[in-house]
Amino acid sequence: MEEILRVRVKHLLSAKDINGFKRQKLDLRKLDMNELMAPYGQVEQYRLNTPYSAFVKFSNSQDAKKAKLGLNHKKYDNETCFGSLHVDIVKRDTFSRADKDFGPKNAQTGVGFAKIKGLVVIENYIDEDTEKGLIDYFETSHSAWENPPDDEDATKKPVTADDIPSQPTRRRVQHYGYKFDYTTRRGDTDNPLDNWPPIIEPIRTKVDTSVRDALNNRFEWKSDQATVNEYVRGEGIAKHIDTHSAFEDGIASVSVGSDCVFRFAPGDDDAEDKVIEVVIPKRSVFIMTGDSRYYFTHQMPQRNSDKIDNKIVYRGTRYSITFRQIKNTPCSCQYKTLCE
């Protein structure tokens, strides 16, 4: 029977220190688990259950025992957070989920997208300097950020065994051209925004060309709406298909700051054996046309890490810039059961 490390957070004090300064409870999503576990051995798999509970599988049981001795009762008590780690070892059969669902599945770089008709992933779409400039802009454009309403934020609706089942955090968003309305799942065309930032415009122009190429120039695709999502480690977005009649065929998303894995599945059959894992590298763009746009759901699971090319890769803060073209005519796709 395999031995698995269970890590839980116990909160030490009240939420305020003696000076009345409110601190955050220790949150496992904010820890670099790879760095934390490295002194004790090689981590094979990692699963975050909640912000305060996780399971870690080492390559052998002796490493798990060393980590237990080294980390149990480790305290975090500083200006920003407080709490302690309570670590014990559990047997594999104590898990509430089936063995096959332990941890993220392996995704191979440059492989998964080829299995999905109409999906294109272009790596190194922007260079490192452009990425750095975007991150600097997003980190300093405080007034442009907003939170989706509580009951309309898709990140609050985990839907698969890989999702964190409770207490997900709130992502932040920015909108250009038109605001995305989370109630109607459409662009708010009654209130256009004249707010395309100069740093976005060259990327927008490049994306427009790339989407037209992906569509084989069937029509003059030109983005007029974009949404930036900020995902801190542990955040994600629930599986969905962008509203058919709201946007034209062709949706492109530029990934900034961190690699991640998306899960694609047929909209009418999301059984686990039908899910296709697709690596989305930082600085890449993925473009959805045809089946990938209208038939497949896409999702970024809420978790701290992904398994890419048989290695656990811990996420950092990731920004996605999603470009769309507003649609002004009814949808005429072949997937009528998936239309709104």
Residue pairs with C-beta under 8 A, 6 or more apart in sequence:
1 91
1 92
1 93
2 57
2 61
2 91
2 92
3 61
3 64
3 65
3 89
3 90
3 91
3 92
4 55
4 56
4 57
4 64
4 89
4 90
4 91
4 92
4 95
5 55
5 56
5 57
5 58
5 64
5 67
5 68
5 87
5 88
5 89
6 53
6 54
6 55
6 56
6 87
6 88
6 89
6 90
7 28
7 53
7 54
7 55
7 56
7 71
7 85
7 86
7 87
8 52
8 53
8 54
8 85
8 86
8 87
9 25
9 26
9 27
9 28
9 51
9 52
9 53
9 83
9 84
9 85
9 86
10 83
10 84
10 85
10 86
11 25
11 26
11 82
11 83
12 75
12 77
12 82
12 83
12 84
13 77
13 82
15 22
15 23
15 25
16 22
16 23
17 23
21 79
23 79
23 80
23 81
23 82
24 80
24 81
25 52
25 81
25 82
25 83
26 52
26 76
26 81
26 82
26 83
26 84
27 51
27 52
27 81
27 234
28 48
28 51
28 52
28 53
28 54
28 304
29 48
29 51
29 169
29 232
29 233
29 234
29 304
30 81
30 233
32 314
33 43
33 46
33 54
33 56
33 304
33 305
33 314
34 43
34 305
34 312
34 314
36 71
37 43
37 56
37 58
37 67
39 70
40 58
40 63
40 64
40 66
40 67
40 70
40 71
41 58
41 59
41 60
41 62
41 63
41 64
41 66
41 67
42 58
42 59
42 63
43 56
43 57
43 58
43 59
43 312
44 57
44 58
44 59
44 312
45 56
45 57
45 102
45 103
45 104
45 307
45 312
46 54
46 55
46 56
46 57
46 103
46 304
46 305
46 312
47 54
47 55
47 102
47 103
47 104
47 303
48 54
48 164
48 234
48 303
48 304
48 305
49 55
49 164
49 165
50 164
50 165
50 166
50 167
51 164
51 167
51 169
51 234
54 304
55 90
55 95
55 102
56 64
56 67
57 64
57 102
57 103
58 64
58 67
64 89
65 89
67 87
68 87
68 88
68 89
71 85
71 87
72 85
72 86
72 87
72 88
73 84
73 85
73 86
74 84
74 85
75 83
75 84
76 82
76 83
76 84
76 85
77 83
92 99
92 102
95 102
97 161
101 161
101 162
103 307
104 162
104 261
104 301
104 303
104 305
104 306
104 307
105 277
105 307
106 277
106 307
106 308
106 309
106 310
107 261
107 277
107 278
107 279
107 306
107 307
107 308
107 309
108 279
108 308
108 309
109 279
109 281
109 308
109 309
110 121
110 123
110 279
111 279
112 264
112 276
112 277
112 278
112 279
113 119
113 120
113 121
113 278
113 286
115 276
116 264
116 276
116 278
116 291
116 292
116 296
117 290
117 291
117 292
118 214
118 288
118 289
118 290
118 291
118 292
118 293
119 264
119 278
119 286
119 287
119 288
119 289
119 292
119 296
120 210
120 214
120 286
120 287
120 289
121 278
121 279
121 280
121 281
121 284
121 285
121 286
121 287
122 210
122 284
122 285
122 286
122 287
123 281
123 283
123 284
124 283
124 284
125 206
125 210
125 254
125 283
125 284
125 285
126 134
126 203
126 254
126 256
126 283
127 283
128 283
130 203
130 283
131 256
131 257
131 282
131 283
133 199
134 199
134 256
134 319
134 321
135 256
135 257
135 319
137 197
137 199
138 174
138 228
138 230
138 256
138 319
141 174
141 197
144 174
144 195
145 172
145 173
145 174
145 230
146 172
146 173
146 174
147 153
147 170
147 171
147 172
147 173
148 154
148 170
148 171
148 173
148 182
149 182
149 183
150 156
152 182
152 183
153 170
153 171
153 182
154 237
154 238
154 240
155 168
155 169
155 170
155 171
155 235
155 236
155 237
155 238
155 302
156 168
156 170
157 238
158 164
158 165
158 168
158 236
158 238
158 302
159 238
159 239
159 299
160 239
160 263
160 299
160 301
161 272
162 263
162 301
162 302
162 303
163 236
163 238
163 301
163 302
163 303
164 234
164 302
164 303
168 234
168 235
168 236
168 302
169 232
169 234
169 235
171 229
171 230
171 231
171 232
171 235
171 237
172 229
172 230
173 180
173 227
173 228
173 229
173 230
174 227
174 228
175 193
175 225
175 226
175 227
175 228
176 193
176 195
176 196
176 197
176 200
176 225
176 226
176 227
176 228
177 187
177 192
177 193
177 195
177 196
177 223
177 224
177 225
177 226
178 187
178 188
178 189
178 191
178 192
178 193
178 224
178 225
178 326
179 187
179 188
179 191
179 193
180 186
180 187
180 188
180 225
180 227
181 187
181 188
184 246
185 242
185 243
185 246
185 340
186 243
186 246
187 224
187 225
187 246
187 247
187 324
187 326
189 326
196 204
196 226
200 226
200 321
203 254
203 321
204 223
204 226
204 323
207 223
207 252
207 254
207 285
207 323
208 221
208 222
208 223
208 323
210 252
210 285
210 287
211 221
211 223
211 250
211 252
211 287
211 289
211 323
212 220
212 221
212 250
214 250
214 287
214 289
215 221
215 249
215 250
215 289
218 249
219 248
221 248
221 250
221 325
222 325
223 252
223 323
223 324
223 325
224 324
224 325
224 326
225 247
225 323
225 324
225 325
225 326
226 321
226 322
226 323
226 324
227 321
227 322
227 324
228 319
228 320
228 321
228 322
229 237
229 319
229 320
229 322
230 317
230 318
230 319
231 237
231 258
231 260
231 300
231 315
231 317
231 318
231 319
231 320
232 317
233 304
233 314
233 315
233 316
233 317
234 302
234 303
234 304
234 315
235 302
236 299
236 300
236 301
236 302
236 303
237 299
237 300
238 299
239 263
239 265
239 270
239 297
239 298
239 299
240 297
240 298
240 299
241 267
241 293
241 294
241 295
241 296
241 297
241 298
241 338
242 251
242 293
242 324
243 340
244 294
244 331
244 333
244 335
244 338
244 339
244 340
245 327
245 330
245 331
245 339
245 340
246 326
246 327
247 324
247 325
247 326
247 327
248 324
248 325
248 326
248 327
249 289
249 290
249 293
249 294
250 287
250 288
250 289
250 293
250 325
251 287
251 288
251 293
251 322
251 323
251 324
252 285
252 286
252 287
252 288
252 322
252 323
253 285
253 286
253 320
253 321
253 322
253 323
254 284
254 285
254 320
254 321
254 322
254 323
255 280
255 281
255 282
255 283
255 284
255 285
255 286
255 318
255 319
255 320
256 282
256 283
256 318
256 319
256 320
256 321
257 282
257 316
257 317
257 318
257 319
258 282
258 315
258 316
258 317
258 318
259 279
259 280
259 281
259 282
259 306
259 308
259 313
259 315
260 279
260 280
260 300
260 306
260 315
260 318
261 277
261 278
261 279
261 280
261 300
261 301
261 306
261 307
261 308
262 277
262 278
262 280
262 286
262 298
262 299
262 300
263 275
263 276
263 277
263 278
263 298
263 299
263 300
263 301
264 275
264 276
264 278
264 292
264 296
264 297
264 298
264 299
265 271
265 274
265 275
265 276
265 296
265 297
265 299
266 274
266 295
266 296
266 297
267 295
267 296
267 297
267 335
267 338
268 295
268 335
268 337
268 338
270 297
278 286
279 306
279 308
280 286
282 318
288 296
288 298
292 298
294 333
294 334
294 335
294 338
295 335
295 338
303 315
304 314
304 315
305 312
305 313
305 314
305 315
306 312
306 313
306 315
307 313
331 339
333 339
